[in-house]
Amino acid sequence: MPVGLEQRLNELEARVNNLERKFNTEMEVDFLRKELSQPVDRSAEDIEQALKIIGMGAGPRDMAKNFRRYIYEGKQ
């Protein structure tokens, strides 16, 4: 291996090792797992806004039971 290439490889390995020391993936995963396991604190207004966005309550009352009929009706 040419000297320049070997030196470049050694520098890259040192940079990777330095980055690995700075970024502990196990600690980060544990933090994220703990963070995601907590329920999100949403206000009644947040929930109402989300329901408006997806159109909940804006359809037939029996949509959950007959959704396939509503979705595919007239497409066959």
ZADO-1210 file (C-alpha; in nm, 4 decimals, padded with zeros to 6 digits):
<atoms>
<atom x="00.0000" y="00.0000" z="00.0000" code="MET" pos="1"/>
<atom x="00.1453" y="00.3420" z="-00.0930" code="PRO" pos="2"/>
<atom x="00.2547" y="00.5597" z="00.1983" code="VAL" pos="3"/>
<atom x="00.0057" y="00.8371" z="00.1189" code="GLY" pos="4"/>
<atom x="-00.2842" y="00.5928" z="00.1108" code="LEU" pos="5"/>
<atom x="-00.1747" y="00.4257" z="00.4340" code="GLU" pos="6"/>
<atom x="-00.1448" y="00.7655" z="00.6062" code="GLN" pos="7"/>
<atom x="-00.4911" y="00.8651" z="00.4798" code="ARG" pos="8"/>
<atom x="-00.6366" y="00.5354" z="00.6051" code="LEU" pos="9"/>
<atom x="-00.4800" y="00.5861" z="00.9493" code="ASN" pos="10"/>
<atom x="-00.6211" y="00.9404" z="00.9674" code="GLU" pos="11"/>
<atom x="-00.9688" y="00.8177" z="00.8723" code="LEU" pos="12"/>
<atom x="-00.9530" y="00.5402" z="01.1325" code="GLU" pos="13"/>
<atom x="-00.8534" y="00.7947" z="01.3977" code="ALA" pos="14"/>
<atom x="-01.1450" y="01.0198" z="01.2979" code="ARG" pos="15"/>
<atom x="-01.3896" y="00.7278" z="01.3131" code="VAL" pos="16"/>
<atom x="-01.2604" y="00.6237" z="01.6550" code="ASN" pos="17"/>
<atom x="-01.2935" y="00.9826" z="01.7776" code="ASN" pos="18"/>
<atom x="-01.6516" y="01.0051" z="01.6501" code="LEU" pos="19"/>
<atom x="-01.7409" y="00.6711" z="01.8082" code="GLU" pos="20"/>
<atom x="-01.6155" y="00.7977" z="02.1438" code="ARG" pos="21"/>
<atom x="-01.8265" y="01.1128" z="02.1118" code="LYS" pos="22"/>
<atom x="-02.1401" y="00.9294" z="02.0044" code="PHE" pos="23"/>
<atom x="-02.2331" y="00.6402" z="02.2299" code="ASN" pos="24"/>
<atom x="-02.5070" y="00.4641" z="02.0328" code="THR" pos="25"/>
<atom x="-02.6174" y="00.2464" z="02.3229" code="GLU" pos="26"/>
<atom x="-02.6716" y="00.5481" z="02.5440" code="MET" pos="27"/>
<atom x="-02.8551" y="00.7296" z="02.2639" code="GLU" pos="28"/>
<atom x="-03.0817" y="00.4310" z="02.1960" code="VAL" pos="29"/>
<atom x="-03.1603" y="00.3936" z="02.5659" code="ASP" pos="30"/>
<atom x="-03.2448" y="00.7644" z="02.5895" code="PHE" pos="31"/>
<atom x="-03.4704" y="00.7491" z="02.2846" code="LEU" pos="32"/>
<atom x="-03.6405" y="00.4321" z="02.4055" code="ARG" pos="33"/>
<atom x="-03.7150" y="00.5970" z="02.7419" code="LYS" pos="34"/>
<atom x="-03.8323" y="00.9178" z="02.5723" code="GLU" pos="35"/>
<atom x="-04.0639" y="00.7322" z="02.3341" code="LEU" pos="36"/>
<atom x="-04.2113" y="00.5154" z="02.6091" code="SER" pos="37"/>
<atom x="-04.3555" y="00.8235" z="02.7817" code="GLN" pos="38"/>
<atom x="-04.7031" y="00.9342" z="02.6746" code="PRO" pos="39"/>
<atom x="-04.7210" y="01.2567" z="02.4789" code="VAL" pos="40"/>
<atom x="-04.8770" y="01.5442" z="02.6684" code="ASP" pos="41"/>
<atom x="-05.1510" y="01.6765" z="02.4391" code="ARG" pos="42"/>
<atom x="-05.4142" y="01.9310" z="02.5259" code="SER" pos="43"/>
<atom x="-05.7814" y="01.8946" z="02.4333" code="ALA" pos="44"/>
<atom x="-05.7251" y="02.1599" z="02.1648" code="GLU" pos="45"/>
<atom x="-05.4367" y="01.9581" z="02.0161" code="ASP" pos="46"/>
<atom x="-05.6562" y="01.6494" z="01.9960" code="ILE" pos="47"/>
<atom x="-05.9458" y="01.8422" z="01.8451" code="GLU" pos="48"/>
<atom x="-05.7170" y="01.9933" z="01.5812" code="GLN" pos="49"/>
<atom x="-05.5720" y="01.6517" z="01.4931" code="ALA" pos="50"/>
<atom x="-05.9201" y="01.5039" z="01.4557" code="LEU" pos="51"/>
<atom x="-06.0175" y="01.7899" z="01.2252" code="LYS" pos="52"/>
<atom x="-05.7133" y="01.7277" z="01.0087" code="ILE" pos="53"/>
<atom x="-05.7968" y="01.3603" z="00.9545" code="ILE" pos="54"/>
<atom x="-06.1685" y="01.4245" z="00.9221" code="GLY" pos="55"/>
<atom x="-06.2870" y="01.2177" z="01.2166" code="MET" pos="56"/>
<atom x="-06.6577" y="01.2432" z="01.2680" code="GLY" pos="57"/>
<atom x="-06.7140" y="01.3681" z="00.9141" code="ALA" pos="58"/>
<atom x="-06.8730" y="01.0607" z="00.7654" code="GLY" pos="59"/>
<atom x="-07.1323" y="00.7893" z="00.8183" code="PRO" pos="60"/>
<atom x="-07.1668" y="00.6792" z="01.1801" code="ARG" pos="61"/>
<atom x="-07.1134" y="00.3146" z="01.0876" code="ASP" pos="62"/>
<atom x="-06.7948" y="00.3838" z="00.8873" code="MET" pos="63"/>
<atom x="-06.5841" y="00.1560" z="01.1085" code="ALA" pos="64"/>
<atom x="-06.8096" y="-00.1421" z="01.0386" code="LYS" pos="65"/>
<atom x="-06.8693" y="-00.0738" z="00.6680" code="ASN" pos="66"/>
<atom x="-06.5576" y="00.1095" z="00.5556" code="PHE" pos="67"/>
<atom x="-06.4833" y="-00.1257" z="00.2635" code="ARG" pos="68"/>
<atom x="-06.8291" y="-00.0674" z="00.1184" code="ARG" pos="69"/>
<atom x="-06.7886" y="00.3106" z="00.1474" code="TYR" pos="70"/>
<atom x="-06.4388" y="00.3079" z="00.0010" code="ILE" pos="71"/>
<atom x="-06.4989" y="00.0712" z="-00.2903" code="TYR" pos="72"/>
<atom x="-06.8615" y="00.1481" z="-00.3676" code="GLU" pos="73"/>
<atom x="-06.8931" y="00.2452" z="-00.7319" code="GLY" pos="74"/>
<atom x="-06.5359" y="00.1434" z="-00.8216" code="LYS" pos="75"/>
<atom x="-06.6266" y="-00.2047" z="-00.9410" code="GLN" pos="76"/>
</atoms>
